[in-house]
Amino acid sequence: MVRTKDWLPIGSVVHVEGRSGLLMTIACMVGDEETGMLWDYAALPYPQGLTGPAGNVLFDKESIDGVFGLGFQNEDGEHMQELLLQAQEAFEEEKRKVRIA
């Protein structure tokens, strides 16, 4: 099992506290259109993938209690990591504001 504090590449397989089964990340820094809440990740059940319109699972980094596989990584992924790190402070501030409101 891998552990990381950095943003995980898309396609990473994780376990999230309080859930049964594994999830595969599909997006970072996402918003829930219904609630307006901001989340660190969106994921789909692994290995099933998308099983219906409400298939996305939204969660924050702190909820990850195990990383079982990292998604594909190359120069594009490294650039994405840099962009996420640049945006992280503003994203976290906006996430706090939304959750307080």
C-alpha positions in Angstrom: 0.0 0.0 0.0 1.3 3.4 -1.0 0.9 6.5 1.2 1.2 10.1 -0.1 0.3 13.6 1.0 0.6 15.0 -2.6 -2.4 15.1 -5.0 -3.0 11.7 -6.4 -2.9 11.2 -10.2 -6.2 10.4 -11.9 -6.7 6.7 -11.9 -5.3 6.1 -8.4 -7.0 3.4 -6.4 -7.8 4.3 -2.8 -9.7 3.2 0.2 -11.8 5.9 2.0 -12.7 5.7 5.7 -16.2 4.5 6.4 -16.7 2.9 2.9 -16.5 -0.6 1.8 -14.5 -1.4 -1.3 -12.0 0.6 -3.3 -12.4 3.8 -5.3 -10.6 5.0 -8.4 -10.0 8.8 -8.6 -11.5 10.6 -11.7 -11.0 14.3 -10.8 -9.4 16.7 -8.3 -10.7 19.9 -6.8 -14.4 19.2 -7.6 -17.7 20.9 -6.7 -20.9 19.2 -5.9 -23.5 20.8 -8.1 -26.4 19.9 -5.8 -24.9 21.1 -2.5 -22.3 23.6 -3.6 -19.7 21.8 -1.4 -16.1 21.5 -2.6 -14.2 18.3 -2.4 -10.6 17.2 -3.0 -11.5 14.2 -5.2 -14.2 12.6 -7.2 -14.0 8.8 -7.7 -15.9 5.8 -9.0 -16.1 2.4 -7.4 -13.3 0.1 -8.4 -13.4 -2.2 -10.4 -17.0 -1.5 -11.4 -16.6 2.0 -12.6 -19.6 4.1 -13.5 -22.8 2.1 -12.7 -25.4 4.8 -12.8 -26.0 8.6 -12.8 -25.2 8.9 -9.1 -22.0 6.9 -9.3 -19.5 9.6 -8.3 -18.1 9.5 -4.7 -16.8 12.8 -3.4 -14.2 13.0 -0.6 -11.3 14.9 0.9 -7.7 13.8 1.2 -8.1 13.3 5.0 -10.6 10.6 4.4 -8.1 8.4 2.5 -6.8 5.6 4.7 -5.0 3.7 2.0 -3.6 4.2 -1.5 -3.5 0.8 -3.3 -2.3 2.0 -6.7 -1.1 5.3 -8.3 -2.6 6.4 -11.6 -0.4 6.9 -14.7 2.3 9.5 -14.4 4.2 11.4 -17.0 5.3 14.9 -17.8 1.6 16.0 -18.3 0.8 14.6 -14.9 3.8 16.4 -13.3 2.5 19.7 -14.9 -1.0 18.9 -13.5 0.6 18.3 -10.0 2.2 21.8 -10.2 -1.1 23.4 -11.2 -2.9 21.7 -8.3 -0.2 22.8 -5.8 -0.5 26.4 -7.1 -4.3 26.4 -6.7 -4.4 24.5 -3.5 -4.3 27.4 -1.0 -7.1 29.3 -2.8 -9.1 26.1 -3.2 -8.8 25.2 0.5 -9.8 28.8 1.5 -12.9 28.6 -0.7 -13.7 25.1 0.6 -13.6 26.5 4.2 -15.9 29.4 3.3 -18.5 27.1 1.6 -18.5 24.7 4.6 -19.0 27.5 7.1 -21.9 29.1 5.2 
